[in-house]
Amino acid sequence: METILVIALMLAVAKLLGWVFEKIGQPVVLGQILGGLLIGLFAESNEIIREFSNLGVLLLLFLAGIESDLTEFKRVGKPSVLVAGIGVAFAFILGFLVAYPFVEFHEALLYGAIMTPTSVSITVKVLMELRKLRTREGTTILAAAVVDDVLGILVLTVIISLLREGTIDYKTILEIIIEVSGFLAVFLYFGPVFAEKAFRRISRIDLPESTTAFAIVFLIIFAYMAEHLNLASILGAYLVGLTIGQTNYRKQVEDHVSILGYSLFIPLFFVEVGMRIELSYILHASLFAILYTIAAIMSKVIGCGAGAYLAGFDFSASLRIGVGMIPRLGVELAMLTIALASGVIGTDALTIAIFMVFVTTILTPPLLKWVYYSKAPSIKTVKTSEK
């Protein structure tokens, strides 16, 4: 089948199954991945489709960055840092420990890294339904998700860089951490000012969609720079989005890039991910898949819950925050795709990760409703969980 026809089929199936999953109360992304699994039975991905998919990854991370609300983070900074920091550390360690008996050391490191981020879009929908989004717990989850994404991407960047170097020693680790920190510092301190001035000048150009076009140019350039510096391209994409998100052009760029991304490239990315799934590996490694998924759930409940408790929430509120941080979705799959493209991990990891994504995404809404409606055991209350 011609590539262009496969792409057309991928888009049609992505939209159709995405709509079906939305109607039954599940994320559109799960329908798109399932669509890819079905298409993969009779069609294969190729270089052109993968390039479209790679653009989808970059646009997804760019939009994740631009949607990150740093003002929310500043408002509830300390609790969110504790929740995200301990959650990421616990997820990485537990992911590595569960994976290591089944895979090589370097793969186990990546399994740990892939487990670190959280996708709270599912949690947000449930909290809105329960009218709990603007409580102290809800705002902490939203702010922690920003820190969580940044830390998760940084962890993956460091791990991929280490594996590309071929040696894991203190000197190499220190060099990579300094490189990543420098890249991050340049964006956070100089990025917003530069972007504001650049877009002000660009907006004066009498060309249609000039601001959006140059935003995509910046995205591709800095993603390439990150890759050229032996870092992950998604780090550059996310930071460009984060930077533009602090300017007055945020809404304009976000609205226009969202149309481009979600109408074409991002659905193709998720469908292409589904086309790579090897169902036979799930059957072959069912114990590993189940243990890894349980670890993914428990790492956030315990790690993020512990962070919330240390930040002053009572036990019940900490449990709710931990459960709210369980879901994995877009960022995790984007990270995994970059790891696959780097050649440091195989498609087996993709299959295991997608199994984990499906389970955590489907389980979170009923679990979150249960911890809100049920009377969780109460341990010493340090501060009230809501204002």
NUKE-876742 format. One record per residue (C-alpha): residue number from 1; residue in one letter; x, z, y. Coordinates in steps of 0.2 Angstrom, whole numbers. Each point is the difference from the previous one (the first is absolute). Layout:
<sites>
<site num="NUM" residuo="A" u="X" w="Z" v="Y"/>
...
</sites>
This chain:
<sites>
<site num="1" residuo="M" u="0" w="0" v="0"/>
<site num="2" residuo="E" u="7" w="-4" v="17"/>
<site num="3" residuo="T" u="6" w="14" v="10"/>
<site num="4" residuo="I" u="-12" w="-3" v="15"/>
<site num="5" residuo="L" u="-15" w="1" v="-12"/>
<site num="6" residuo="V" u="7" w="16" v="-8"/>
<site num="7" residuo="I" u="1" w="8" v="18"/>
<site num="8" residuo="A" u="-17" w="-6" v="4"/>
<site num="9" residuo="L" u="-6" w="8" v="-17"/>
<site num="10" residuo="M" u="9" w="16" v="4"/>
<site num="11" residuo="L" u="-8" w="2" v="17"/>
<site num="12" residuo="A" u="-17" w="-4" v="-7"/>
<site num="13" residuo="V" u="1" w="13" v="-14"/>
<site num="14" residuo="A" u="8" w="13" v="12"/>
<site num="15" residuo="K" u="-15" w="-1" v="12"/>
<site num="16" residuo="L" u="-13" w="-1" v="-14"/>
<site num="17" residuo="L" u="7" w="15" v="-10"/>
<site num="18" residuo="G" u="5" w="9" v="15"/>
<site num="19" residuo="W" u="-19" w="-1" v="6"/>
<site num="20" residuo="V" u="-6" w="6" v="-17"/>
<site num="21" residuo="F" u="12" w="15" v="0"/>
<site num="22" residuo="E" u="-5" w="4" v="17"/>
<site num="23" residuo="K" u="-19" w="0" v="-5"/>
<site num="24" residuo="I" u="4" w="12" v="-14"/>
<site num="25" residuo="G" u="9" w="12" v="12"/>
<site num="26" residuo="Q" u="18" w="-4" v="-6"/>
<site num="27" residuo="P" u="14" w="-7" v="11"/>
<site num="28" residuo="V" u="1" w="-19" v="3"/>
<site num="29" residuo="V" u="18" w="0" v="-6"/>
<site num="30" residuo="L" u="-5" w="5" v="-18"/>
<site num="31" residuo="G" u="-11" w="-15" v="-1"/>
<site num="32" residuo="Q" u="14" w="-11" v="6"/>
<site num="33" residuo="I" u="12" w="6" v="-12"/>
<site num="34" residuo="L" u="-12" w="-2" v="-14"/>
<site num="35" residuo="G" u="-3" w="-18" v="6"/>
<site num="36" residuo="G" u="18" w="-3" v="-2"/>
<site num="37" residuo="L" u="0" w="7" v="-17"/>
<site num="38" residuo="L" u="-13" w="-12" v="-5"/>
<site num="39" residuo="I" u="8" w="-15" v="8"/>
<site num="40" residuo="G" u="16" w="5" v="-8"/>
<site num="41" residuo="L" u="-7" w="-4" v="-17"/>
<site num="42" residuo="F" u="0" w="-19" v="3"/>
<site num="43" residuo="A" u="11" w="-2" v="16"/>
<site num="44" residuo="E" u="18" w="5" v="5"/>
<site num="45" residuo="S" u="7" w="6" v="16"/>
<site num="46" residuo="N" u="14" w="-11" v="7"/>
<site num="47" residuo="E" u="12" w="0" v="15"/>
<site num="48" residuo="I" u="-12" w="-6" v="13"/>
<site num="49" residuo="I" u="-13" w="13" v="-5"/>
<site num="50" residuo="R" u="13" w="13" v="0"/>
<site num="51" residuo="E" u="5" w="-5" v="18"/>
<site num="52" residuo="F" u="-18" w="2" v="5"/>
<site num="53" residuo="S" u="-1" w="16" v="-9"/>
<site num="54" residuo="N" u="16" w="7" v="9"/>
<site num="55" residuo="L" u="-7" w="-4" v="17"/>
<site num="56" residuo="G" u="-15" w="10" v="-6"/>
<site num="57" residuo="V" u="11" w="15" v="-3"/>
<site num="58" residuo="L" u="8" w="-1" v="17"/>
<site num="59" residuo="L" u="-17" w="-2" v="9"/>
<site num="60" residuo="L" u="-7" w="14" v="-10"/>
<site num="61" residuo="L" u="14" w="12" v="5"/>
<site num="62" residuo="F" u="0" w="-6" v="18"/>
<site num="63" residuo="L" u="-19" w="4" v="1"/>
<site num="64" residuo="A" u="4" w="17" v="-9"/>
<site num="65" residuo="G" u="12" w="3" v="14"/>
<site num="66" residuo="I" u="-11" w="-5" v="14"/>
<site num="67" residuo="E" u="-14" w="10" v="-6"/>
<site num="68" residuo="S" u="10" w="16" v="-2"/>
<site num="69" residuo="D" u="-6" w="12" v="13"/>
<site num="70" residuo="L" u="15" w="9" v="7"/>
<site num="71" residuo="T" u="-11" w="10" v="13"/>
<site num="72" residuo="E" u="-9" w="8" v="-15"/>
<site num="73" residuo="F" u="17" w="4" v="-8"/>
<site num="74" residuo="K" u="6" w="8" v="17"/>
<site num="75" residuo="R" u="-16" w="10" v="0"/>
<site num="76" residuo="V" u="2" w="8" v="-17"/>
<site num="77" residuo="G" u="19" w="-3" v="-2"/>
<site num="78" residuo="K" u="6" w="15" v="-10"/>
<site num="79" residuo="P" u="-14" w="1" v="-14"/>
<site num="80" residuo="S" u="1" w="-19" v="-2"/>
<site num="81" residuo="V" u="19" w="0" v="-2"/>
<site num="82" residuo="L" u="-1" w="14" v="-13"/>
<site num="83" residuo="V" u="-14" w="-8" v="-10"/>
<site num="84" residuo="A" u="8" w="-17" v="0"/>
<site num="85" residuo="G" u="18" w="6" v="-2"/>
<site num="86" residuo="I" u="-3" w="12" v="-15"/>
<site num="87" residuo="G" u="-12" w="-13" v="-7"/>
<site num="88" residuo="V" u="13" w="-14" v="0"/>
<site num="89" residuo="A" u="14" w="11" v="-7"/>
<site num="90" residuo="F" u="-11" w="6" v="-14"/>
<site num="91" residuo="A" u="-7" w="-17" v="-4"/>
<site num="92" residuo="F" u="17" w="-8" v="-1"/>
<site num="93" residuo="I" u="7" w="14" v="-11"/>
<site num="94" residuo="L" u="-15" w="0" v="-12"/>
<site num="95" residuo="G" u="-1" w="-19" v="0"/>
<site num="96" residuo="F" u="19" w="-1" v="-5"/>
<site num="97" residuo="L" u="-1" w="14" v="-13"/>
<site num="98" residuo="V" u="-16" w="-7" v="-9"/>
<site num="99" residuo="A" u="8" w="-18" v="0"/>
<site num="100" residuo="Y" u="18" w="4" v="-5"/>
<site num="101" residuo="P" u="-4" w="3" v="-19"/>
<site num="102" residuo="F" u="-8" w="-17" v="0"/>
<site num="103" residuo="V" u="11" w="-11" v="11"/>
<site num="104" residuo="E" u="18" w="-2" v="6"/>
<site num="105" residuo="F" u="6" w="12" v="14"/>
<site num="106" residuo="H" u="-1" w="-13" v="14"/>
<site num="107" residuo="E" u="-17" w="-5" v="-5"/>
<site num="108" residuo="A" u="-5" w="18" v="0"/>
<site num="109" residuo="L" u="6" w="2" v="18"/>
<site num="110" residuo="L" u="-12" w="-14" v="5"/>
<site num="111" residuo="Y" u="-14" w="7" v="-10"/>
<site num="112" residuo="G" u="2" w="16" v="10"/>
<site num="113" residuo="A" u="1" w="-9" v="17"/>
<site num="114" residuo="I" u="-16" w="-11" v="-4"/>
<site num="115" residuo="M" u="-9" w="17" v="-3"/>
<site num="116" residuo="T" u="4" w="7" v="18"/>
<site num="117" residuo="P" u="-12" w="-9" v="12"/>
<site num="118" residuo="T" u="-19" w="4" v="2"/>
<site num="119" residuo="S" u="-14" w="-12" v="5"/>
<site num="120" residuo="V" u="-13" w="10" v="9"/>
<site num="121" residuo="S" u="-13" w="-14" v="3"/>
<site num="122" residuo="I" u="-10" w="6" v="-15"/>
<site num="123" residuo="T" u="1" w="18" v="6"/>
<site num="124" residuo="V" u="-5" w="-4" v="18"/>
<site num="125" residuo="K" u="-16" w="-9" v="-7"/>
<site num="126" residuo="V" u="-5" w="16" v="-10"/>
<site num="127" residuo="L" u="4" w="12" v="14"/>
<site num="128" residuo="M" u="-10" w="-11" v="12"/>
<site num="129" residuo="E" u="-14" w="1" v="-12"/>
<site num="130" residuo="L" u="2" w="19" v="-1"/>
<site num="131" residuo="R" u="2" w="1" v="19"/>
<site num="132" residuo="K" u="16" w="9" v="-3"/>
<site num="133" residuo="L" u="12" w="-13" v="8"/>
<site num="134" residuo="R" u="2" w="9" v="16"/>
<site num="135" residuo="T" u="3" w="17" v="-7"/>
<site num="136" residuo="R" u="18" w="7" v="0"/>
<site num="137" residuo="E" u="1" w="-5" v="-18"/>
<site num="138" residuo="G" u="-5" w="-18" v="3"/>
<site num="139" residuo="T" u="12" w="-2" v="15"/>
<site num="140" residuo="T" u="14" w="8" v="-10"/>
<site num="141" residuo="I" u="-3" w="-13" v="-14"/>
<site num="142" residuo="L" u="0" w="-14" v="13"/>
<site num="143" residuo="A" u="16" w="5" v="8"/>
<site num="144" residuo="A" u="9" w="4" v="-16"/>
<site num="145" residuo="A" u="-4" w="-17" v="-6"/>
<site num="146" residuo="V" u="10" w="-7" v="14"/>
<site num="147" residuo="V" u="15" w="11" v="-4"/>
<site num="148" residuo="D" u="-3" w="-4" v="-19"/>
<site num="149" residuo="D" u="1" w="-19" v="2"/>
<site num="150" residuo="V" u="16" w="1" v="11"/>
<site num="151" residuo="L" u="9" w="12" v="-13"/>
<site num="152" residuo="G" u="-6" w="-10" v="-14"/>
<site num="153" residuo="I" u="7" w="-16" v="7"/>
<site num="154" residuo="L" u="16" w="8" v="5"/>
<site num="155" residuo="V" u="2" w="7" v="-18"/>
<site num="156" residuo="L" u="-3" w="-17" v="-8"/>
<site num="157" residuo="T" u="12" w="-8" v="13"/>
<site num="158" residuo="V" u="14" w="13" v="-4"/>
<site num="159" residuo="I" u="-3" w="-2" v="-19"/>
<site num="160" residuo="I" u="0" w="-19" v="0"/>
<site num="161" residuo="S" u="16" w="0" v="11"/>
<site num="162" residuo="L" u="9" w="11" v="-12"/>
<site num="163" residuo="L" u="-5" w="-11" v="-15"/>
<site num="164" residuo="R" u="6" w="-15" v="9"/>
<site num="165" residuo="E" u="17" w="8" v="4"/>
<site num="166" residuo="G" u="1" w="3" v="-19"/>
<site num="167" residuo="T" u="7" w="18" v="3"/>
<site num="168" residuo="I" u="-8" w="16" v="3"/>
<site num="169" residuo="D" u="12" w="13" v="8"/>
<site num="170" residuo="Y" u="-1" w="11" v="15"/>
<site num="171" residuo="K" u="10" w="-12" v="12"/>
<site num="172" residuo="T" u="-12" w="-15" v="-4"/>
<site num="173" residuo="I" u="-15" w="11" v="2"/>
<site num="174" residuo="L" u="6" w="7" v="17"/>
<site num="175" residuo="E" u="4" w="-18" v="6"/>
<site num="176" residuo="I" u="-17" w="-6" v="-4"/>
<site num="177" residuo="I" u="-9" w="15" v="7"/>
<site num="178" residuo="I" u="10" w="-2" v="17"/>
<site num="179" residuo="E" u="-5" w="-19" v="0"/>
<site num="180" residuo="V" u="-18" w="4" v="-3"/>
<site num="181" residuo="S" u="0" w="14" v="13"/>
<site num="182" residuo="G" u="8" w="-12" v="12"/>
<site num="183" residuo="F" u="-13" w="-13" v="-3"/>
<site num="184" residuo="L" u="-14" w="12" v="2"/>
<site num="185" residuo="A" u="7" w="8" v="16"/>
<site num="186" residuo="V" u="2" w="-17" v="8"/>
<site num="187" residuo="F" u="-18" w="-4" v="-3"/>
<site num="188" residuo="L" u="-8" w="17" v="5"/>
<site num="189" residuo="Y" u="10" w="2" v="16"/>
<site num="190" residuo="F" u="2" w="-17" v="7"/>
<site num="191" residuo="G" u="-13" w="-10" v="-10"/>
<site num="192" residuo="P" u="-16" w="5" v="10"/>
<site num="193" residuo="V" u="8" w="-3" v="17"/>
<site num="194" residuo="F" u="8" w="-17" v="-5"/>
<site num="195" residuo="A" u="-16" w="-5" v="-8"/>
<site num="196" residuo="E" u="-11" w="4" v="15"/>
<site num="197" residuo="K" u="12" w="-10" v="12"/>
<site num="198" residuo="A" u="1" w="-14" v="-12"/>
<site num="199" residuo="F" u="-19" w="-2" v="-3"/>
<site num="200" residuo="R" u="-3" w="2" v="19"/>
<site num="201" residuo="R" u="11" w="-16" v="3"/>
<site num="202" residuo="I" u="-6" w="-9" v="-15"/>
<site num="203" residuo="S" u="-18" w="2" v="5"/>
<site num="204" residuo="R" u="3" w="-9" v="16"/>
<site num="205" residuo="I" u="5" w="-16" v="-10"/>
<site num="206" residuo="D" u="-15" w="-12" v="1"/>
<site num="207" residuo="L" u="0" w="-3" v="-19"/>
<site num="208" residuo="P" u="-15" w="5" v="-11"/>
<site num="209" residuo="E" u="3" w="15" v="-11"/>
<site num="210" residuo="S" u="18" w="2" v="7"/>
<site num="211" residuo="T" u="0" w="19" v="-2"/>
<site num="212" residuo="T" u="-6" w="-1" v="-18"/>
<site num="213" residuo="A" u="12" w="-14" v="-4"/>
<site num="214" residuo="F" u="15" w="10" v="7"/>
<site num="215" residuo="A" u="-5" w="16" v="-9"/>
<site num="216" residuo="I" u="1" w="-10" v="-17"/>
<site num="217" residuo="V" u="17" w="-7" v="6"/>
<site num="218" residuo="F" u="6" w="18" v="3"/>
<site num="219" residuo="L" u="-7" w="5" v="-17"/>
<site num="220" residuo="I" u="9" w="-13" v="-10"/>
<site num="221" residuo="I" u="17" w="2" v="10"/>
<site num="222" residuo="F" u="1" w="18" v="-2"/>
<site num="223" residuo="A" u="-5" w="0" v="-18"/>
<site num="224" residuo="Y" u="14" w="-13" v="-3"/>
<site num="225" residuo="M" u="12" w="11" v="9"/>
<site num="226" residuo="A" u="-5" w="15" v="-11"/>
<site num="227" residuo="E" u="3" w="-10" v="-15"/>
<site num="228" residuo="H" u="16" w="-7" v="7"/>
<site num="229" residuo="L" u="6" w="18" v="3"/>
<site num="230" residuo="N" u="-3" w="3" v="-19"/>
<site num="231" residuo="L" u="-16" w="10" v="5"/>
<site num="232" residuo="A" u="-18" w="-4" v="-6"/>
<site num="233" residuo="S" u="-9" w="-13" v="10"/>
<site num="234" residuo="I" u="-15" w="10" v="0"/>
<site num="235" residuo="L" u="9" w="13" v="11"/>
<site num="236" residuo="G" u="2" w="-13" v="13"/>
<site num="237" residuo="A" u="-18" w="-5" v="-1"/>
<site num="238" residuo="Y" u="-7" w="17" v="1"/>
<site num="239" residuo="L" u="11" w="5" v="15"/>
<site num="240" residuo="V" u="-4" w="-15" v="10"/>
<site num="241" residuo="G" u="-19" w="4" v="-3"/>
<site num="242" residuo="L" u="3" w="18" v="4"/>
<site num="243" residuo="T" u="9" w="-5" v="16"/>
<site num="244" residuo="I" u="-13" w="-12" v="6"/>
<site num="245" residuo="G" u="-13" w="13" v="-4"/>
<site num="246" residuo="Q" u="7" w="11" v="14"/>
<site num="247" residuo="T" u="-3" w="-14" v="13"/>
<site num="248" residuo="N" u="-15" w="-6" v="10"/>
<site num="249" residuo="Y" u="-1" w="-15" v="-10"/>
<site num="250" residuo="R" u="-4" w="9" v="-16"/>
<site num="251" residuo="K" u="-18" w="-5" v="-2"/>
<site num="252" residuo="Q" u="3" w="-18" v="5"/>
<site num="253" residuo="V" u="14" w="-3" v="-13"/>
<site num="254" residuo="E" u="-9" w="11" v="-13"/>
<site num="255" residuo="D" u="-16" w="-10" v="1"/>
<site num="256" residuo="H" u="8" w="-17" v="-1"/>
<site num="257" residuo="V" u="12" w="4" v="-13"/>
<site num="258" residuo="S" u="-13" w="8" v="-11"/>
<site num="259" residuo="I" u="-10" w="-16" v="0"/>
<site num="260" residuo="L" u="15" w="-10" v="-6"/>
<site num="261" residuo="G" u="6" w="13" v="-12"/>
<site num="262" residuo="Y" u="-17" w="6" v="-8"/>
<site num="263" residuo="S" u="-7" w="-18" v="-1"/>
<site num="264" residuo="L" u="15" w="-8" v="-9"/>
<site num="265" residuo="F" u="17" w="8" v="-3"/>
<site num="266" residuo="I" u="-5" w="18" v="-5"/>
<site num="267" residuo="P" u="-13" w="-5" v="-13"/>
<site num="268" residuo="L" u="12" w="-12" v="-7"/>
<site num="269" residuo="F" u="13" w="14" v="-2"/>
<site num="270" residuo="F" u="-12" w="11" v="-10"/>
<site num="271" residuo="V" u="-6" w="-14" v="-11"/>
<site num="272" residuo="E" u="18" w="-5" v="-3"/>
<site num="273" residuo="V" u="4" w="18" v="-5"/>
<site num="274" residuo="G" u="-15" w="-1" v="-12"/>
<site num="275" residuo="M" u="7" w="-16" v="-8"/>
<site num="276" residuo="R" u="16" w="9" v="-4"/>
<site num="277" residuo="I" u="-8" w="13" v="-10"/>
<site num="278" residuo="E" u="4" w="1" v="-19"/>
<site num="279" residuo="L" u="-14" w="9" v="-9"/>
<site num="280" residuo="S" u="10" w="0" v="-16"/>
<site num="281" residuo="Y" u="12" w="12" v="8"/>
<site num="282" residuo="I" u="-14" w="12" v="5"/>
<site num="283" residuo="L" u="-4" w="1" v="-19"/>
<site num="284" residuo="H" u="18" w="1" v="-5"/>
<site num="285" residuo="A" u="4" w="14" v="13"/>
<site num="286" residuo="S" u="-17" w="8" v="1"/>
<site num="287" residuo="L" u="8" w="18" v="-1"/>
<site num="288" residuo="F" u="12" w="-4" v="14"/>
<site num="289" residuo="A" u="-14" w="-7" v="11"/>
<site num="290" residuo="I" u="-11" w="15" v="-3"/>
<site num="291" residuo="L" u="13" w="13" v="3"/>
<site num="292" residuo="Y" u="6" w="-10" v="16"/>
<site num="293" residuo="T" u="-18" w="0" v="7"/>
<site num="294" residuo="I" u="-2" w="18" v="-4"/>
<site num="295" residuo="A" u="16" w="4" v="9"/>
<site num="296" residuo="A" u="-5" w="-11" v="15"/>
<site num="297" residuo="I" u="-16" w="10" v="2"/>
<site num="298" residuo="M" u="8" w="18" v="-3"/>
<site num="299" residuo="S" u="15" w="-4" v="12"/>
<site num="300" residuo="K" u="-12" w="-2" v="15"/>
<site num="301" residuo="V" u="-12" w="14" v="-5"/>
<site num="302" residuo="I" u="15" w="12" v="-2"/>
<site num="303" residuo="G" u="12" w="-7" v="12"/>
<site num="304" residuo="C" u="-11" w="-4" v="15"/>
<site num="305" residuo="G" u="-11" w="15" v="-4"/>
<site num="306" residuo="A" u="16" w="12" v="0"/>
<site num="307" residuo="G" u="5" w="-8" v="17"/>
<site num="308" residuo="A" u="-17" w="3" v="7"/>
<site num="309" residuo="Y" u="0" w="18" v="-6"/>
<site num="310" residuo="L" u="17" w="3" v="8"/>
<site num="311" residuo="A" u="-7" w="-7" v="16"/>
<site num="312" residuo="G" u="-13" w="13" v="1"/>
<site num="313" residuo="F" u="-15" w="-7" v="-10"/>
<site num="314" residuo="D" u="-10" w="11" v="-12"/>
<site num="315" residuo="F" u="0" w="-5" v="-19"/>
<site num="316" residuo="S" u="-16" w="-9" v="1"/>
<site num="317" residuo="A" u="5" w="-11" v="15"/>
<site num="318" residuo="S" u="17" w="-3" v="-8"/>
<site num="319" residuo="L" u="-8" w="-6" v="-16"/>
<site num="320" residuo="R" u="-11" w="-12" v="10"/>
<site num="321" residuo="I" u="15" w="-7" v="10"/>
<site num="322" residuo="G" u="10" w="-2" v="-17"/>
<site num="323" residuo="V" u="-15" w="-10" v="-8"/>
<site num="324" residuo="G" u="-2" w="-10" v="16"/>
<site num="325" residuo="M" u="18" w="-6" v="-1"/>
<site num="326" residuo="I" u="-2" w="-6" v="-18"/>
<site num="327" residuo="P" u="-4" w="-19" v="2"/>
<site num="328" residuo="R" u="13" w="-13" v="-2"/>
<site num="329" residuo="L" u="-4" w="-18" v="5"/>
<site num="330" residuo="G" u="7" w="-13" v="12"/>
<site num="331" residuo="V" u="17" w="7" v="6"/>
<site num="332" residuo="E" u="5" w="5" v="-18"/>
<site num="333" residuo="L" u="-3" w="-18" v="-6"/>
<site num="334" residuo="A" u="9" w="-7" v="14"/>
<site num="335" residuo="M" u="15" w="12" v="-3"/>
<site num="336" residuo="L" u="-1" w="-6" v="-19"/>
<site num="337" residuo="T" u="0" w="-18" v="5"/>
<site num="338" residuo="I" u="16" w="2" v="10"/>
<site num="339" residuo="A" u="8" w="9" v="-14"/>
<site num="340" residuo="L" u="-4" w="-14" v="-12"/>
<site num="341" residuo="A" u="6" w="-13" v="13"/>
<site num="342" residuo="S" u="16" w="10" v="1"/>
<site num="343" residuo="G" u="3" w="-2" v="-19"/>
<site num="344" residuo="V" u="2" w="19" v="-2"/>
<site num="345" residuo="I" u="-16" w="2" v="-11"/>
<site num="346" residuo="G" u="-10" w="-11" v="-12"/>
<site num="347" residuo="T" u="-19" w="-4" v="-1"/>
<site num="348" residuo="D" u="-3" w="14" v="-12"/>
<site num="349" residuo="A" u="1" w="12" v="15"/>
<site num="350" residuo="L" u="-13" w="-10" v="9"/>
<site num="351" residuo="T" u="-12" w="2" v="-15"/>
<site num="352" residuo="I" u="2" w="18" v="-1"/>
<site num="353" residuo="A" u="-1" w="2" v="19"/>
<site num="354" residuo="I" u="-16" w="-10" v="1"/>
<site num="355" residuo="F" u="-8" w="11" v="-14"/>
<site num="356" residuo="M" u="5" w="15" v="10"/>
<site num="357" residuo="V" u="-8" w="-8" v="16"/>
<site num="358" residuo="F" u="-16" w="-4" v="-8"/>
<site num="359" residuo="V" u="-2" w="18" v="-7"/>
<site num="360" residuo="T" u="5" w="10" v="15"/>
<site num="361" residuo="T" u="-11" w="-11" v="11"/>
<site num="362" residuo="I" u="-16" w="1" v="-11"/>
<site num="363" residuo="L" u="3" w="19" v="-3"/>
<site num="364" residuo="T" u="3" w="6" v="18"/>
<site num="365" residuo="P" u="-18" w="-2" v="7"/>
<site num="366" residuo="P" u="-9" w="11" v="-13"/>
<site num="367" residuo="L" u="14" w="12" v="-1"/>
<site num="368" residuo="L" u="0" w="2" v="19"/>
<site num="369" residuo="K" u="-19" w="3" v="0"/>
<site num="370" residuo="W" u="2" w="12" v="-14"/>
<site num="371" residuo="V" u="13" w="11" v="10"/>
<site num="372" residuo="Y" u="-11" w="0" v="15"/>
<site num="373" residuo="Y" u="-16" w="4" v="-8"/>
<site num="374" residuo="S" u="6" w="12" v="-13"/>
<site num="375" residuo="K" u="6" w="18" v="4"/>
<site num="376" residuo="A" u="19" w="-2" v="-3"/>
<site num="377" residuo="P" u="9" w="17" v="-4"/>
<site num="378" residuo="S" u="5" w="8" v="16"/>
<site num="379" residuo="I" u="18" w="7" v="3"/>
<site num="380" residuo="K" u="5" w="9" v="16"/>
<site num="381" residuo="T" u="-5" w="-9" v="15"/>
<site num="382" residuo="V" u="14" w="-2" v="13"/>
<site num="383" residuo="K" u="-9" w="-10" v="13"/>
<site num="384" residuo="T" u="-17" w="-8" v="0"/>
<site num="385" residuo="S" u="-1" w="-18" v="-7"/>
<site num="386" residuo="E" u="-11" w="-7" v="13"/>
<site num="387" residuo="K" u="-3" w="2" v="18"/>
</sites>
